[in-house]
Amino acid sequence: MFDDAILLAAENVLAAARHAGTMLATAESCTGGLIAGALTAIPGSSDVFDRGFVTYTNRAKQEMLGVGEPLLDADGAVSEAVARAMAEGALARAAAGLAVAVTGIAGPGGGSAGKPVGLVWFGLAGRGRATLAERQVFPGDRAAVRRATVERALALLAVALRGPPA
């Protein structure tokens, strides 16, 4: 289901979470649970992976993560503010110390001049740290965008788990 590169990245994230003593959570829209799927494809992941939220619709983002309707109306689901809110909502609703969120336009339709196909916003929230957001525009078809999103989300978790440089 997942290629070797993604499985290796997931293994590395889980090992870093164990080392840090940190539980993980995901909040996913455009990936539909693929990040959680990659993490849980690794045997023994339950010791550091608490849960994943698949919030494909705005209503799901509101109900499951507490993303406010005014925020969704003002900025749209694919935005920095919503990615941050999704990550913070997952963190607040999970027994986790670190949560990653993704919201994007995987295509082939749904893009616009301001929000092209391939646009993905990432949110990363952790207990005792500022919530981060990152914007990426990935090339390729729907599968390529979703794969690149999983890879980048795992990379963001890995960096966060390593902590700040000494």
N, C-alpha and C positions, 0 to 999 in steps of 0.2 A: 504494500500500500504506500509506504513512504520510502524514498530512496535512501541510500546509505549516508549521504551528506546530512540530510535532515535528521535521521536517527542518531547520528553521531553528535550533532548539535544538541538534540534533546537529551542524550545521555550526559553531555557536558553540563547542561543547565541543571539537571537533577543532581549531579555530583556536587556542583557548586552550591546548590540549595541545601544539600545535606551538610556540607562543610560549614555553611553560614548558619545552619539551624533555622532555616526559613521555609515556611510553607508558601506555595504558589497558587494563584488563581488566574483565570483568563476570562475576558469578556470579548466576545467575537461577533462581528456582523458579517463582513464580506467573506470571511474564511469558513463560516458555518461550523465551527468546532474543530477545524483542522489543527490548530495549535494545541489544544487539549488532547486531540487524538494522537499527535506526535509524541507528546510527553507521556501519555498513558500507554503508548505502544511499547514502552520500556518496562520490563518486569521490575517490580518493586517500587514503582513510581508513587504508590499510595502513601509512602512515608513522608513525601514532601509536596505532593499535589493534592490540594484540597478540593477544588471544584472549578468547573468551567460554565460560563453563562453564554448561551447562544441567543443573541438578541438581534434577530434579523430585521424586525419591524420597529418602527418608532414606538409603538405600543409596548413591545417587549422591552425596549430600552427603558421606558418609563416604569413599567411594572416590576421588572426584575432588578434594575440597577438604580432606579430613582432619578433618572435623567429627566429634568424638567421639560414640560411641554413648551414653555416660553423659549427655552434654549434651543430646542429642536426647531421651533418655528422661526426664530431669529437667524440661526446660523446654518440650519440644515443638518441632517444626520451625519454627513461626511464633512466634518469640521474639527478644528483644533479643540474648541470648547467641548464638543460632544465626546471626543476621544478622551479628554481629561476626565470628564464627568463619568464616563463608562468605567475607566480604571479606578477612580475613587469610589464609585458605587460597588464595584466588585470587591474592593478591599474592605469596605464597610460591611459587606454581607457574607464574607468568607472568613474562615479561620486561617488567614494567610497574612504574611508580612510583606508580600510583593504581588502586584497584579499588573498584567499587561492587557491592553485593550486595542482593538483594531476596528476601524470603520472605513469603508472605501467603496470604490466603483470598479468592480472586476470586469464588467463588460459582458457581452460585446456592446450592449446599449447602455443608456442611462447617463452618459457623459454630456458635458456642455463645455463651452469655451472656458469658463471659470473653474469647472470641476471636470477635467477630462477623464476618460476611461483610463484606469491604471492608478488614479489618485488614491492614496491610502493615508489616513491619519492614524498614528500610534499614540497611545497614552500609557504611561508607566507610573504607577502609584505605589509608594511604600510607606510603611509606618515610620514616622519620624524623619521623613524626607519630602522635599518639594516634588510635586507631580510634574513629570516631564511630558512633552509632546514633540512629535517629529512628523514631518510631512515627506512623503516619497511619491514619485510617479514612476511606476514600473511599466516597462514595455511588454508587449506580447499579448497573447490571447488570455482568456479567462483563467485557464489552468496555470499559465505562466505568472499572472498577477497574483493569484492565490498562493502559489508556491513561493514566490519571492516575499510575500507578506509573512508567511510562516517562518521563512529563514530569518527575516529581519526581526520579527518578534522574539525569536529564540536568541538572536544576537543581543538584543536590548536587555533581555533578562540576564544573559551571561555577564554582560558588562556591569549591570546593577548589582549582581551578586558578588562580583569581585570587590566592590566597594571603591571608595575614592582612593586615588594614588597616595602613597605615604609621603 
